[in-house]
Amino acid sequence: MAGGIQRVFVNLARSFAERGLAVDLVQATPGDGFRHAVPEGVRLIDLNARRALTSVLPLAGFRLRPETVFAMLCPKVCV
């Protein structure tokens, strides 16, 4: 797995999904660091942006209306 923060988000996603909640993990920049760890029932959406900054428009086009959003910043990816 890529790192600690990714592991935390995968664990949160797993826990929410086990409780019957619909969970989407949205990834701004491409990478396979945690793709293999995404639990069954959790949808992984890759915005395929070159940088986190350029993911804003694709994210705005993400048409779902989530009740809750958790965001993280991975400095290695955003530099």
PDB file of N, CA, C and O in Angstrom:
ATOM      1  N   MET A   1       0.847  -1.174   0.000  1.00  0.00           N
ATOM      2  CA  MET A   1       0.000   0.000   0.000  1.00  0.00           C
ATOM      3  C   MET A   1       0.891   1.234   0.000  1.00  0.00           C
ATOM      4  O   MET A   1       2.014   1.195   0.501  1.00  0.00           O
ATOM      5  N   ALA A   2       0.399   2.308  -0.551  1.00  0.00           N
ATOM      6  CA  ALA A   2       1.183   3.515  -0.759  1.00  0.00           C
ATOM      7  C   ALA A   2       1.647   4.160   0.538  1.00  0.00           C
ATOM      8  O   ALA A   2       2.817   4.528   0.639  1.00  0.00           O
ATOM      9  N   GLY A   3       0.795   4.309   1.516  1.00  0.00           N
ATOM     10  CA  GLY A   3       1.204   4.991   2.734  1.00  0.00           C
ATOM     11  C   GLY A   3       0.134   4.949   3.803  1.00  0.00           C
ATOM     12  O   GLY A   3      -0.939   4.376   3.613  1.00  0.00           O
ATOM     13  N   GLY A   4       0.447   5.569   4.933  1.00  0.00           N
ATOM     14  CA  GLY A   4      -0.444   5.522   6.076  1.00  0.00           C
ATOM     15  C   GLY A   4      -1.798   6.159   5.847  1.00  0.00           C
ATOM     16  O   GLY A   4      -2.822   5.598   6.239  1.00  0.00           O
ATOM     17  N   ILE A   5      -1.818   7.314   5.221  1.00  0.00           N
ATOM     18  CA  ILE A   5      -3.102   7.998   5.020  1.00  0.00           C
ATOM     19  C   ILE A   5      -3.997   7.217   4.059  1.00  0.00           C
ATOM     20  O   ILE A   5      -5.213   7.167   4.245  1.00  0.00           O
ATOM     21  N   GLN A   6      -3.402   6.608   3.033  1.00  0.00           N
ATOM     22  CA  GLN A   6      -4.189   5.776   2.130  1.00  0.00           C
ATOM     23  C   GLN A   6      -4.765   4.576   2.883  1.00  0.00           C
ATOM     24  O   GLN A   6      -5.914   4.192   2.665  1.00  0.00           O
ATOM     25  N   ARG A   7      -3.962   3.989   3.768  1.00  0.00           N
ATOM     26  CA  ARG A   7      -4.410   2.843   4.557  1.00  0.00           C
ATOM     27  C   ARG A   7      -5.587   3.248   5.449  1.00  0.00           C
ATOM     28  O   ARG A   7      -6.551   2.496   5.591  1.00  0.00           O
ATOM     29  N   VAL A   8      -5.502   4.431   6.043  1.00  0.00           N
ATOM     30  CA  VAL A   8      -6.599   4.919   6.888  1.00  0.00           C
ATOM     31  C   VAL A   8      -7.882   5.051   6.067  1.00  0.00           C
ATOM     32  O   VAL A   8      -8.953   4.636   6.511  1.00  0.00           O
ATOM     33  N   PHE A   9      -7.772   5.630   4.869  1.00  0.00           N
ATOM     34  CA  PHE A   9      -8.967   5.817   4.042  1.00  0.00           C
ATOM     35  C   PHE A   9      -9.545   4.497   3.560  1.00  0.00           C
ATOM     36  O   PHE A   9     -10.765   4.352   3.491  1.00  0.00           O
ATOM     37  N   VAL A  10      -8.706   3.542   3.229  1.00  0.00           N
ATOM     38  CA  VAL A  10      -9.194   2.221   2.831  1.00  0.00           C
ATOM     39  C   VAL A  10      -9.894   1.553   4.014  1.00  0.00           C
ATOM     40  O   VAL A  10     -10.944   0.934   3.844  1.00  0.00           O
ATOM     41  N   ASN A  11      -9.322   1.674   5.200  1.00  0.00           N
ATOM     42  CA  ASN A  11      -9.956   1.086   6.386  1.00  0.00           C
ATOM     43  C   ASN A  11     -11.293   1.752   6.699  1.00  0.00           C
ATOM     44  O   ASN A  11     -12.260   1.077   7.051  1.00  0.00           O
ATOM     45  N   LEU A  12     -11.346   3.077   6.572  1.00  0.00           N
ATOM     46  CA  LEU A  12     -12.624   3.783   6.760  1.00  0.00           C
ATOM     47  C   LEU A  12     -13.655   3.328   5.740  1.00  0.00           C
ATOM     48  O   LEU A  12     -14.806   3.061   6.084  1.00  0.00           O
ATOM     49  N   ALA A  13     -13.237   3.241   4.485  1.00  0.00           N
ATOM     50  CA  ALA A  13     -14.148   2.815   3.423  1.00  0.00           C
ATOM     51  C   ALA A  13     -14.681   1.413   3.708  1.00  0.00           C
ATOM     52  O   ALA A  13     -15.875   1.155   3.554  1.00  0.00           O
ATOM     53  N   ARG A  14     -13.802   0.518   4.120  1.00  0.00           N
ATOM     54  CA  ARG A  14     -14.212  -0.858   4.444  1.00  0.00           C
ATOM     55  C   ARG A  14     -15.240  -0.851   5.569  1.00  0.00           C
ATOM     56  O   ARG A  14     -16.269  -1.522   5.481  1.00  0.00           O
ATOM     57  N   SER A  15     -14.963  -0.101   6.611  1.00  0.00           N
ATOM     58  CA  SER A  15     -15.859  -0.050   7.764  1.00  0.00           C
ATOM     59  C   SER A  15     -17.224   0.516   7.387  1.00  0.00           C
ATOM     60  O   SER A  15     -18.254  -0.021   7.794  1.00  0.00           O
ATOM     61  N   PHE A  16     -17.234   1.592   6.615  1.00  0.00           N
ATOM     62  CA  PHE A  16     -18.511   2.176   6.173  1.00  0.00           C
ATOM     63  C   PHE A  16     -19.288   1.202   5.294  1.00  0.00           C
ATOM     64  O   PHE A  16     -20.497   1.040   5.462  1.00  0.00           O
ATOM     65  N   ALA A  17     -18.597   0.553   4.355  1.00  0.00           N
ATOM     66  CA  ALA A  17     -19.250  -0.395   3.449  1.00  0.00           C
ATOM     67  C   ALA A  17     -19.825  -1.579   4.227  1.00  0.00           C
ATOM     68  O   ALA A  17     -20.918  -2.050   3.913  1.00  0.00           O
ATOM     69  N   GLU A  18     -19.101  -2.064   5.236  1.00  0.00           N
ATOM     70  CA  GLU A  18     -19.596  -3.174   6.059  1.00  0.00           C
ATOM     71  C   GLU A  18     -20.862  -2.794   6.811  1.00  0.00           C
ATOM     72  O   GLU A  18     -21.640  -3.665   7.201  1.00  0.00           O
ATOM     73  N   ARG A  19     -21.069  -1.513   7.015  1.00  0.00           N
ATOM     74  CA  ARG A  19     -22.274  -1.032   7.703  1.00  0.00           C
ATOM     75  C   ARG A  19     -23.402  -0.691   6.731  1.00  0.00           C
ATOM     76  O   ARG A  19     -24.428  -0.131   7.117  1.00  0.00           O
ATOM     77  N   GLY A  20     -23.184  -1.043   5.454  1.00  0.00           N
ATOM     78  CA  GLY A  20     -24.234  -0.870   4.454  1.00  0.00           C
ATOM     79  C   GLY A  20     -24.271   0.478   3.775  1.00  0.00           C
ATOM     80  O   GLY A  20     -25.224   0.775   3.054  1.00  0.00           O
ATOM     81  N   LEU A  21     -23.260   1.304   3.985  1.00  0.00           N
ATOM     82  CA  LEU A  21     -23.219   2.617   3.344  1.00  0.00           C
ATOM     83  C   LEU A  21     -22.593   2.509   1.956  1.00  0.00           C
ATOM     84  O   LEU A  21     -21.697   1.694   1.735  1.00  0.00           O
ATOM     85  N   ALA A  22     -23.062   3.323   1.035  1.00  0.00           N
ATOM     86  CA  ALA A  22     -22.457   3.398  -0.302  1.00  0.00           C
ATOM     87  C   ALA A  22     -21.196   4.238  -0.183  1.00  0.00           C
ATOM     88  O   ALA A  22     -21.234   5.358   0.325  1.00  0.00           O
ATOM     89  N   VAL A  23     -20.074   3.692  -0.655  1.00  0.00           N
ATOM     90  CA  VAL A  23     -18.788   4.368  -0.500  1.00  0.00           C
ATOM     91  C   VAL A  23     -18.088   4.459  -1.848  1.00  0.00           C
ATOM     92  O   VAL A  23     -17.953   3.464  -2.560  1.00  0.00           O
ATOM     93  N   ASP A  24     -17.645   5.660  -2.190  1.00  0.00           N
ATOM     94  CA  ASP A  24     -16.812   5.894  -3.368  1.00  0.00           C
ATOM     95  C   ASP A  24     -15.488   6.482  -2.893  1.00  0.00           C
ATOM     96  O   ASP A  24     -15.477   7.437  -2.116  1.00  0.00           O
ATOM     97  N   LEU A  25     -14.381   5.923  -3.352  1.00  0.00           N
ATOM     98  CA  LEU A  25     -13.074   6.521  -3.139  1.00  0.00           C
ATOM     99  C   LEU A  25     -12.704   7.218  -4.432  1.00  0.00           C
ATOM    100  O   LEU A  25     -12.616   6.575  -5.478  1.00  0.00           O
ATOM    101  N   VAL A  26     -12.489   8.510  -4.378  1.00  0.00           N
ATOM    102  CA  VAL A  26     -12.147   9.284  -5.569  1.00  0.00           C
ATOM    103  C   VAL A  26     -10.671   9.634  -5.494  1.00  0.00           C
ATOM    104  O   VAL A  26     -10.206  10.236  -4.526  1.00  0.00           O
ATOM    105  N   GLN A  27      -9.949   9.249  -6.524  1.00  0.00           N
ATOM    106  CA  GLN A  27      -8.507   9.465  -6.601  1.00  0.00           C
ATOM    107  C   GLN A  27      -8.240  10.518  -7.671  1.00  0.00           C
ATOM    108  O   GLN A  27      -8.639  10.355  -8.824  1.00  0.00           O
ATOM    109  N   ALA A  28      -7.569  11.589  -7.288  1.00  0.00           N
ATOM    110  CA  ALA A  28      -7.329  12.694  -8.221  1.00  0.00           C
ATOM    111  C   ALA A  28      -6.291  12.332  -9.285  1.00  0.00           C
ATOM    112  O   ALA A  28      -6.519  12.512 -10.481  1.00  0.00           O
ATOM    113  N   THR A  29      -5.162  11.826  -8.831  1.00  0.00           N
ATOM    114  CA  THR A  29      -4.068  11.525  -9.760  1.00  0.00           C
ATOM    115  C   THR A  29      -3.906  10.024  -9.895  1.00  0.00           C
ATOM    116  O   THR A  29      -4.163   9.287  -8.943  1.00  0.00           O
ATOM    117  N   PRO A  30      -3.482   9.555 -11.068  1.00  0.00           N
ATOM    118  CA  PRO A  30      -3.362   8.114 -11.275  1.00  0.00           C
ATOM    119  C   PRO A  30      -2.312   7.499 -10.360  1.00  0.00           C
ATOM    120  O   PRO A  30      -1.327   8.138  -9.989  1.00  0.00           O
ATOM    121  N   GLY A  31      -2.543   6.290 -10.021  1.00  0.00           N
ATOM    122  CA  GLY A  31      -1.600   5.558  -9.194  1.00  0.00           C
ATOM    123  C   GLY A  31      -2.216   4.270  -8.724  1.00  0.00           C
ATOM    124  O   GLY A  31      -3.429   4.182  -8.534  1.00  0.00           O
ATOM    125  N   ASP A  32      -1.391   3.276  -8.539  1.00  0.00           N
ATOM    126  CA  ASP A  32      -1.881   1.970  -8.106  1.00  0.00           C
ATOM    127  C   ASP A  32      -1.515   1.680  -6.661  1.00  0.00           C
ATOM    128  O   ASP A  32      -1.622   0.538  -6.214  1.00  0.00           O
ATOM    129  N   GLY A  33      -1.086   2.693  -5.928  1.00  0.00           N
ATOM    130  CA  GLY A  33      -0.584   2.489  -4.581  1.00  0.00           C
ATOM    131  C   GLY A  33      -1.526   1.757  -3.652  1.00  0.00           C
ATOM    132  O   GLY A  33      -1.065   0.975  -2.820  1.00  0.00           O
ATOM    133  N   PHE A  34      -2.828   1.975  -3.755  1.00  0.00           N
ATOM    134  CA  PHE A  34      -3.759   1.285  -2.862  1.00  0.00           C
ATOM    135  C   PHE A  34      -4.898   0.616  -3.615  1.00  0.00           C
ATOM    136  O   PHE A  34      -5.817   0.080  -2.995  1.00  0.00           O
ATOM    137  N   ARG A  35      -4.852   0.639  -4.921  1.00  0.00           N
ATOM    138  CA  ARG A  35      -5.931   0.066  -5.731  1.00  0.00           C
ATOM    139  C   ARG A  35      -6.235  -1.385  -5.343  1.00  0.00           C
ATOM    140  O   ARG A  35      -7.398  -1.781  -5.266  1.00  0.00           O
ATOM    141  N   HIS A  36      -5.204  -2.160  -5.106  1.00  0.00           N
ATOM    142  CA  HIS A  36      -5.393  -3.575  -4.761  1.00  0.00           C
ATOM    143  C   HIS A  36      -6.049  -3.765  -3.397  1.00  0.00           C
ATOM    144  O   HIS A  36      -6.592  -4.835  -3.123  1.00  0.00           O
ATOM    145  N   ALA A  37      -6.011  -2.757  -2.545  1.00  0.00           N
ATOM    146  CA  ALA A  37      -6.541  -2.875  -1.188  1.00  0.00           C
ATOM    147  C   ALA A  37      -7.971  -2.368  -1.060  1.00  0.00           C
ATOM    148  O   ALA A  37      -8.575  -2.501   0.005  1.00  0.00           O
ATOM    149  N   VAL A  38      -8.524  -1.790  -2.121  1.00  0.00           N
ATOM    150  CA  VAL A  38      -9.892  -1.257  -2.050  1.00  0.00           C
ATOM    151  C   VAL A  38     -10.850  -2.433  -1.856  1.00  0.00           C
ATOM    152  O   VAL A  38     -10.882  -3.357  -2.669  1.00  0.00           O
ATOM    153  N   PRO A  39     -11.625  -2.393  -0.778  1.00  0.00           N
ATOM    154  CA  PRO A  39     -12.506  -3.513  -0.462  1.00  0.00           C
ATOM    155  C   PRO A  39     -13.634  -3.693  -1.472  1.00  0.00           C
ATOM    156  O   PRO A  39     -14.042  -2.752  -2.153  1.00  0.00           O
ATOM    157  N   GLU A  40     -14.119  -4.913  -1.548  1.00  0.00           N
ATOM    158  CA  GLU A  40     -15.266  -5.211  -2.402  1.00  0.00           C
ATOM    159  C   GLU A  40     -16.455  -4.373  -1.939  1.00  0.00           C
ATOM    160  O   GLU A  40     -16.679  -4.204  -0.741  1.00  0.00           O
ATOM    161  N   GLY A  41     -17.200  -3.860  -2.886  1.00  0.00           N
ATOM    162  CA  GLY A  41     -18.341  -3.020  -2.558  1.00  0.00           C
ATOM    163  C   GLY A  41     -18.015  -1.537  -2.475  1.00  0.00           C
ATOM    164  O   GLY A  41     -18.917  -0.715  -2.317  1.00  0.00           O
ATOM    165  N   VAL A  42     -16.743  -1.187  -2.580  1.00  0.00           N
ATOM    166  CA  VAL A  42     -16.320   0.213  -2.577  1.00  0.00           C
ATOM    167  C   VAL A  42     -15.892   0.565  -3.990  1.00  0.00           C
ATOM    168  O   VAL A  42     -15.031  -0.097  -4.570  1.00  0.00           O
ATOM    169  N   ARG A  43     -16.492   1.603  -4.540  1.00  0.00           N
ATOM    170  CA  ARG A  43     -16.171   2.002  -5.910  1.00  0.00           C
ATOM    171  C   ARG A  43     -14.984   2.955  -5.899  1.00  0.00           C
ATOM    172  O   ARG A  43     -14.974   3.943  -5.165  1.00  0.00           O
ATOM    173  N   LEU A  44     -13.980   2.647  -6.725  1.00  0.00           N
ATOM    174  CA  LEU A  44     -12.810   3.510  -6.876  1.00  0.00           C
ATOM    175  C   LEU A  44     -12.979   4.305  -8.163  1.00  0.00           C
ATOM    176  O   LEU A  44     -13.134   3.730  -9.240  1.00  0.00           O
ATOM    177  N   ILE A  45     -12.950   5.619  -8.048  1.00  0.00           N
ATOM    178  CA  ILE A  45     -13.098   6.507  -9.196  1.00  0.00           C
ATOM    179  C   ILE A  45     -11.787   7.241  -9.380  1.00  0.00           C
ATOM    180  O   ILE A  45     -11.336   7.948  -8.479  1.00  0.00           O
ATOM    181  N   ASP A  46     -11.177   7.081 -10.531  1.00  0.00           N
ATOM    182  CA  ASP A  46      -9.890   7.715 -10.823  1.00  0.00           C
ATOM    183  C   ASP A  46     -10.141   8.886 -11.770  1.00  0.00           C
ATOM    184  O   ASP A  46     -10.595   8.689 -12.897  1.00  0.00           O
ATOM    185  N   LEU A  47      -9.847  10.099 -11.314  1.00  0.00           N
ATOM    186  CA  LEU A  47     -10.063  11.289 -12.139  1.00  0.00           C
ATOM    187  C   LEU A  47      -8.966  11.472 -13.186  1.00  0.00           C
ATOM    188  O   LEU A  47      -9.108  12.293 -14.092  1.00  0.00           O
ATOM    189  N   ASN A  48      -7.876  10.717 -13.069  1.00  0.00           N
ATOM    190  CA  ASN A  48      -6.773  10.739 -14.036  1.00  0.00           C
ATOM    191  C   ASN A  48      -6.226  12.138 -14.307  1.00  0.00           C
ATOM    192  O   ASN A  48      -5.889  12.463 -15.445  1.00  0.00           O
ATOM    193  N   ALA A  49      -6.139  12.952 -13.286  1.00  0.00           N
ATOM    194  CA  ALA A  49      -5.557  14.290 -13.438  1.00  0.00           C
ATOM    195  C   ALA A  49      -4.038  14.184 -13.326  1.00  0.00           C
ATOM    196  O   ALA A  49      -3.521  13.308 -12.632  1.00  0.00           O
ATOM    197  N   ARG A  50      -3.340  15.063 -13.996  1.00  0.00           N
ATOM    198  CA  ARG A  50      -1.876  15.052 -13.905  1.00  0.00           C
ATOM    199  C   ARG A  50      -1.399  15.535 -12.548  1.00  0.00           C
ATOM    200  O   ARG A  50      -0.395  15.056 -12.020  1.00  0.00           O
ATOM    201  N   ARG A  51      -2.131  16.488 -11.989  1.00  0.00           N
ATOM    202  CA  ARG A  51      -1.812  17.041 -10.673  1.00  0.00           C
ATOM    203  C   ARG A  51      -3.118  17.208  -9.908  1.00  0.00           C
ATOM    204  O   ARG A  51      -4.196  17.260 -10.501  1.00  0.00           O
ATOM    205  N   ALA A  52      -3.011  17.291  -8.608  1.00  0.00           N
ATOM    206  CA  ALA A  52      -4.217  17.471  -7.799  1.00  0.00           C
ATOM    207  C   ALA A  52      -4.969  18.730  -8.206  1.00  0.00           C
ATOM    208  O   ALA A  52      -6.200  18.736  -8.239  1.00  0.00           O
ATOM    209  N   LEU A  53      -4.234  19.801  -8.517  1.00  0.00           N
ATOM    210  CA  LEU A  53      -4.862  21.058  -8.903  1.00  0.00           C
ATOM    211  C   LEU A  53      -5.727  20.907 -10.153  1.00  0.00           C
ATOM    212  O   LEU A  53      -6.796  21.510 -10.246  1.00  0.00           O
ATOM    213  N   THR A  54      -5.272  20.112 -11.103  1.00  0.00           N
ATOM    214  CA  THR A  54      -6.037  19.948 -12.345  1.00  0.00           C
ATOM    215  C   THR A  54      -7.184  18.947 -12.200  1.00  0.00           C
ATOM    216  O   THR A  54      -7.875  18.655 -13.176  1.00  0.00           O
ATOM    217  N   SER A  55      -7.388  18.429 -11.008  1.00  0.00           N
ATOM    218  CA  SER A  55      -8.508  17.504 -10.792  1.00  0.00           C
ATOM    219  C   SER A  55      -9.791  18.234 -10.423  1.00  0.00           C
ATOM    220  O   SER A  55     -10.842  17.604 -10.304  1.00  0.00           O
ATOM    221  N   VAL A  56      -9.728  19.535 -10.240  1.00  0.00           N
ATOM    222  CA  VAL A  56     -10.897  20.297  -9.797  1.00  0.00           C
ATOM    223  C   VAL A  56     -12.048  20.198 -10.802  1.00  0.00           C
ATOM    224  O   VAL A  56     -13.185  19.928 -10.416  1.00  0.00           O
ATOM    225  N   LEU A  57     -11.762  20.412 -12.075  1.00  0.00           N
ATOM    226  CA  LEU A  57     -12.842  20.336 -13.076  1.00  0.00           C
ATOM    227  C   LEU A  57     -13.420  18.928 -13.199  1.00  0.00           C
ATOM    228  O   LEU A  57     -14.642  18.781 -13.194  1.00  0.00           O
ATOM    229  N   PRO A  58     -12.587  17.882 -13.312  1.00  0.00           N
ATOM    230  CA  PRO A  58     -13.174  16.543 -13.343  1.00  0.00           C
ATOM    231  C   PRO A  58     -13.974  16.232 -12.079  1.00  0.00           C
ATOM    232  O   PRO A  58     -15.004  15.561 -12.148  1.00  0.00           O
ATOM    233  N   LEU A  59     -13.514  16.708 -10.939  1.00  0.00           N
ATOM    234  CA  LEU A  59     -14.245  16.473  -9.699  1.00  0.00           C
ATOM    235  C   LEU A  59     -15.587  17.195  -9.727  1.00  0.00           C
ATOM    236  O   LEU A  59     -16.585  16.663  -9.239  1.00  0.00           O
ATOM    237  N   ALA A  60     -15.622  18.394 -10.289  1.00  0.00           N
ATOM    238  CA  ALA A  60     -16.882  19.139 -10.405  1.00  0.00           C
ATOM    239  C   ALA A  60     -17.865  18.396 -11.303  1.00  0.00           C
ATOM    240  O   ALA A  60     -19.078  18.521 -11.133  1.00  0.00           O
ATOM    241  N   GLY A  61     -17.353  17.625 -12.256  1.00  0.00           N
ATOM    242  CA  GLY A  61     -18.208  16.843 -13.141  1.00  0.00           C
ATOM    243  C   GLY A  61     -18.700  15.549 -12.517  1.00  0.00           C
ATOM    244  O   GLY A  61     -19.516  14.843 -13.110  1.00  0.00           O
ATOM    245  N   PHE A  62     -18.219  15.238 -11.344  1.00  0.00           N
ATOM    246  CA  PHE A  62     -18.629  14.044 -10.619  1.00  0.00           C
ATOM    247  C   PHE A  62     -20.039  14.298 -10.117  1.00  0.00           C
ATOM    248  O   PHE A  62     -20.217  15.063  -9.169  1.00  0.00           O
ATOM    249  N   ARG A  63     -21.034  13.689 -10.715  1.00  0.00           N
ATOM    250  CA  ARG A  63     -22.435  14.073 -10.545  1.00  0.00           C
ATOM    251  C   ARG A  63     -23.132  13.556  -9.294  1.00  0.00           C
ATOM    252  O   ARG A  63     -24.289  13.902  -9.053  1.00  0.00           O
ATOM    253  N   LEU A  64     -22.471  12.754  -8.508  1.00  0.00           N
ATOM    254  CA  LEU A  64     -23.122  12.264  -7.295  1.00  0.00           C
ATOM    255  C   LEU A  64     -23.206  13.371  -6.260  1.00  0.00           C
ATOM    256  O   LEU A  64     -22.381  14.286  -6.254  1.00  0.00           O
ATOM    257  N   ARG A  65     -24.167  13.293  -5.415  1.00  0.00           N
ATOM    258  CA  ARG A  65     -24.347  14.269  -4.338  1.00  0.00           C
ATOM    259  C   ARG A  65     -24.083  13.571  -3.009  1.00  0.00           C
ATOM    260  O   ARG A  65     -25.019  13.109  -2.357  1.00  0.00           O
ATOM    261  N   PRO A  66     -22.824  13.492  -2.604  1.00  0.00           N
ATOM    262  CA  PRO A  66     -22.520  12.767  -1.364  1.00  0.00           C
ATOM    263  C   PRO A  66     -23.044  13.484  -0.129  1.00  0.00           C
ATOM    264  O   PRO A  66     -23.128  14.712  -0.092  1.00  0.00           O
ATOM    265  N   GLU A  67     -23.391  12.702   0.871  1.00  0.00           N
ATOM    266  CA  GLU A  67     -23.804  13.278   2.145  1.00  0.00           C
ATOM    267  C   GLU A  67     -22.593  13.763   2.928  1.00  0.00           C
ATOM    268  O   GLU A  67     -22.665  14.752   3.657  1.00  0.00           O
ATOM    269  N   THR A  68     -21.491  13.060   2.768  1.00  0.00           N
ATOM    270  CA  THR A  68     -20.269  13.376   3.519  1.00  0.00           C
ATOM    271  C   THR A  68     -19.069  13.214   2.602  1.00  0.00           C
ATOM    272  O   THR A  68     -19.027  12.308   1.769  1.00  0.00           O
ATOM    273  N   VAL A  69     -18.101  14.093   2.762  1.00  0.00           N
ATOM    274  CA  VAL A  69     -16.858  14.009   1.997  1.00  0.00           C
ATOM    275  C   VAL A  69     -15.694  14.079   2.975  1.00  0.00           C
ATOM    276  O   VAL A  69     -15.632  14.972   3.819  1.00  0.00           O
ATOM    277  N   PHE A  70     -14.776  13.131   2.854  1.00  0.00           N
ATOM    278  CA  PHE A  70     -13.519  13.159   3.589  1.00  0.00           C
ATOM    279  C   PHE A  70     -12.443  13.416   2.556  1.00  0.00           C
ATOM    280  O   PHE A  70     -12.411  12.754   1.518  1.00  0.00           O
ATOM    281  N   ALA A  71     -11.571  14.356   2.818  1.00  0.00           N
ATOM    282  CA  ALA A  71     -10.516  14.683   1.864  1.00  0.00           C
ATOM    283  C   ALA A  71      -9.152  14.488   2.511  1.00  0.00           C
ATOM    284  O   ALA A  71      -8.976  14.687   3.713  1.00  0.00           O
ATOM    285  N   MET A  72      -8.200  14.096   1.682  1.00  0.00           N
ATOM    286  CA  MET A  72      -6.828  13.982   2.164  1.00  0.00           C
ATOM    287  C   MET A  72      -5.914  14.610   1.135  1.00  0.00           C
ATOM    288  O   MET A  72      -6.267  14.760  -0.035  1.00  0.00           O
ATOM    289  N   LEU A  73      -4.754  14.966   1.587  1.00  0.00           N
ATOM    290  CA  LEU A  73      -3.738  15.517   0.708  1.00  0.00           C
ATOM    291  C   LEU A  73      -2.491  14.668   0.873  1.00  0.00           C
ATOM    292  O   LEU A  73      -1.992  14.472   1.981  1.00  0.00           O
ATOM    293  N   CYS A  74      -2.013  14.182  -0.223  1.00  0.00           N
ATOM    294  CA  CYS A  74      -0.788  13.387  -0.202  1.00  0.00           C
ATOM    295  C   CYS A  74       0.309  14.233  -0.814  1.00  0.00           C
ATOM    296  O   CYS A  74       0.381  14.326  -2.039  1.00  0.00           O
ATOM    297  N   PRO A  75       1.174  14.859  -0.014  1.00  0.00           N
ATOM    298  CA  PRO A  75       2.179  15.794  -0.523  1.00  0.00           C
ATOM    299  C   PRO A  75       3.041  15.219  -1.627  1.00  0.00           C
ATOM    300  O   PRO A  75       3.403  15.947  -2.551  1.00  0.00           O
ATOM    301  N   LYS A  76       3.384  13.950  -1.570  1.00  0.00           N
ATOM    302  CA  LYS A  76       4.236  13.346  -2.592  1.00  0.00           C
ATOM    303  C   LYS A  76       3.577  13.438  -3.972  1.00  0.00           C
ATOM    304  O   LYS A  76       4.255  13.671  -4.973  1.00  0.00           O
ATOM    305  N   VAL A  77       2.260  13.254  -4.019  1.00  0.00           N
ATOM    306  CA  VAL A  77       1.524  13.279  -5.282  1.00  0.00           C
ATOM    307  C   VAL A  77       1.316  14.705  -5.751  1.00  0.00           C
ATOM    308  O   VAL A  77       1.329  14.968  -6.954  1.00  0.00           O
ATOM    309  N   CYS A  78       1.123  15.635  -4.816  1.00  0.00           N
ATOM    310  CA  CYS A  78       0.739  17.001  -5.168  1.00  0.00           C
ATOM    311  C   CYS A  78       1.912  17.919  -5.482  1.00  0.00           C
ATOM    312  O   CYS A  78       1.706  19.040  -5.948  1.00  0.00           O
ATOM    313  N   VAL A  79       3.112  17.478  -5.243  1.00  0.00           N
ATOM    314  CA  VAL A  79       4.276  18.330  -5.466  1.00  0.00           C
ATOM    315  C   VAL A  79       4.535  18.487  -6.942  1.00  0.00           C
ATOM    316  O   VAL A  79       5.479  19.174  -7.333  1.00  0.00           O
TER     317      VAL A  79
END
